[in-house]
Amino acid sequence: MLKNSLRIIGINPGTRYIGLAVIQDMNIFDWRVKLLEGPWSKKKIDKVTGIISEYIDFYNLNTIALKKLHPSRSSRYLKHLVERIKYFSKKRKLKVREYSIKEVEEVFLVDEKHNKKNLAEKMVSLFPCLAHELRKEKSNKNRYHMRMFEAVALAACCFQKN
C-alpha cells in the first residue's frame, strides 16, 4: 500500500461482537464481524487489541475510525474497551477519529431516512462486494452483521472527512 495514503480500519466495538472494515482510497480490502466469546475479562480485552494489532500490521494502517459510544447505550465494559483501543492506538502512533452513527448517516444519507437499513444499502452501493453480506443480514434473525456495515460506514466516513 502507498505510504502517504489514508489507510483506515473502521471499528464498531462491542463486548460480544466487533465489526471491522479496512479501507484505503475508498477501496475496501476487508470486512467482517469477530465473535468475542466468554465472560468479560482482561483476556477478552487483550484478544480485541490483538485482533486490531494484526490488522494494523497486515494492512499497514495509519488511522482508526471508531464508533463514538452513546452515553446511555453503553456499558462500563464497553467504555473500558474503547478506552483501551484509544490507548493502544496512541501507543502505536495511529490517528483516531470518532464518529457517532448519526454523524455517519449525515454524511451518507443526505436525502434519505436515517436508519441502519438505509446505511447498509448505501454501503453496498459504494462497495458492491458487500451485496452478499446484506442478503445474509436481511435473512438473519441475529442482526450482528450490521456491526460490519457500520464499521465500513465509519471507515468510509473517515475517508470522506479527511
C-alpha positions in Angstrom: 0.0 0.0 0.0 1.1 3.6 -0.6 3.0 5.2 2.3 1.2 8.6 2.3 -2.4 7.4 1.6 -5.1 7.2 4.3 -5.3 3.5 5.4 -8.2 3.2 7.7 -9.7 0.5 9.9 -13.3 1.1 10.9 -14.1 -0.4 14.3 -17.6 -0.9 15.7 -16.7 -2.1 19.2 -18.9 -4.5 21.2 -18.4 -6.8 24.2 -19.7 -9.8 22.2 -19.0 -8.9 18.6 -16.7 -6.4 17.0 -17.3 -5.1 13.5 -14.2 -4.4 11.4 -13.5 -2.9 7.9 -10.3 -1.8 6.1 -10.4 0.9 3.5 -7.8 2.7 1.5 -8.7 5.4 -1.0 -12.3 4.2 -1.0 -11.3 0.7 -1.9 -12.4 -1.9 0.6 -9.9 -4.6 1.5 -11.5 -6.5 4.4 -14.8 -6.5 6.3 -16.1 -8.9 9.0 -17.6 -9.4 12.4 -15.4 -11.1 15.0 -17.1 -13.0 17.8 -15.7 -12.4 21.3 -16.6 -15.4 23.3 -16.6 -15.8 27.1 -17.2 -13.5 30.0 -15.7 -10.1 30.2 -12.1 -10.3 31.3 -8.6 -8.9 30.7 -8.1 -11.8 28.3 -11.0 -10.6 26.2 -9.7 -7.1 26.0 -6.3 -8.5 25.0 -8.0 -10.5 22.3 -9.6 -7.4 20.9 -6.3 -5.4 20.9 -4.6 -8.4 19.4 -7.1 -8.6 16.5 -6.7 -4.9 15.8 -2.9 -5.2 16.0 -2.9 -8.0 13.4 -5.0 -5.8 11.1 -2.7 -2.8 11.6 0.4 -4.8 10.8 -1.0 -6.7 7.9 -2.5 -3.7 6.1 0.0 -1.1 7.3 -2.8 1.0 8.7 -2.4 4.6 9.9 -5.9 5.6 11.0 -8.7 4.2 13.2 -12.3 5.2 12.6 -14.0 4.3 15.9 -17.7 4.3 16.7 -18.4 7.0 19.3 -20.4 5.5 22.1 -23.8 6.7 23.0 -23.6 7.5 26.7 -26.9 5.9 27.7 -26.5 2.8 25.5 -23.1 1.6 26.6 -21.9 -0.5 29.5 -18.9 0.2 31.6 -17.2 -2.8 29.9 -17.7 -1.3 26.5 -16.5 2.1 27.7 -13.4 0.4 29.1 -12.8 -1.4 25.8 -13.0 1.8 23.8 -10.5 3.5 26.2 -8.1 0.5 25.8 -8.4 0.8 22.0 -7.6 4.5 22.2 -4.7 3.9 24.5 -3.4 1.2 22.2 -3.8 3.4 19.2 -1.9 6.2 20.9 1.0 3.8 21.7 1.1 2.7 18.0 1.0 6.4 16.9 -2.2 6.0 14.9 -4.7 8.7 14.3 -8.1 8.0 15.9 -11.2 9.6 14.6 -14.5 9.0 16.4 -17.9 9.3 14.7 -21.4 8.6 16.0 -23.6 6.7 13.7 -25.8 9.8 13.4 -22.7 11.7 12.1 -22.1 8.9 9.6 -25.7 8.9 8.5 -25.5 12.7 7.9 -22.6 12.1 5.5 -24.1 9.3 3.5 -27.9 9.6 3.9 -28.3 13.2 2.9 -31.8 12.9 1.4 -32.8 9.6 2.9 -34.3 8.4 6.1 -31.6 7.9 8.7 -31.6 4.2 9.8 -29.3 1.2 9.8 -31.0 -0.5 6.8 -30.5 2.6 4.6 -26.9 2.9 5.8 -26.2 -0.7 4.9 -27.8 -0.3 1.5 -25.7 2.9 0.9 -22.5 0.9 1.8 -23.5 -1.8 -0.8 -23.9 0.9 -3.4 -20.4 2.2 -2.6 -18.9 -1.3 -2.3 -20.9 -3.8 -4.4 -18.8 -6.7 -3.0 -20.9 -6.3 0.2 -24.2 -7.3 -1.5 -23.9 -10.9 -0.4 -23.5 -9.7 3.2 -26.6 -7.6 3.0 -28.6 -10.5 1.8 -27.4 -12.6 4.7 -28.2 -9.7 7.1 -31.8 -9.5 5.8 -32.4 -13.2 6.3 -30.7 -13.4 9.7 -32.7 -13.0 12.9 -29.5 -12.1 14.8 -28.5 -8.8 13.2 -24.8 -8.9 14.1 -23.7 -8.3 10.5 -25.0 -4.7 11.0 -21.9 -4.2 13.1 -19.8 -4.8 10.0 -21.8 -2.4 7.9 -21.4 0.2 10.5 -17.6 -0.4 10.6 -17.5 0.0 6.8 -19.5 3.2 7.1 -17.2 4.5 9.8 -14.1 4.0 7.7 -15.7 5.5 4.6 -16.9 8.5 6.6 -13.3 9.0 7.9 -12.1 8.9 4.3 -14.7 11.4 3.2 -13.9 13.8 6.0 -10.1 13.8 5.6 
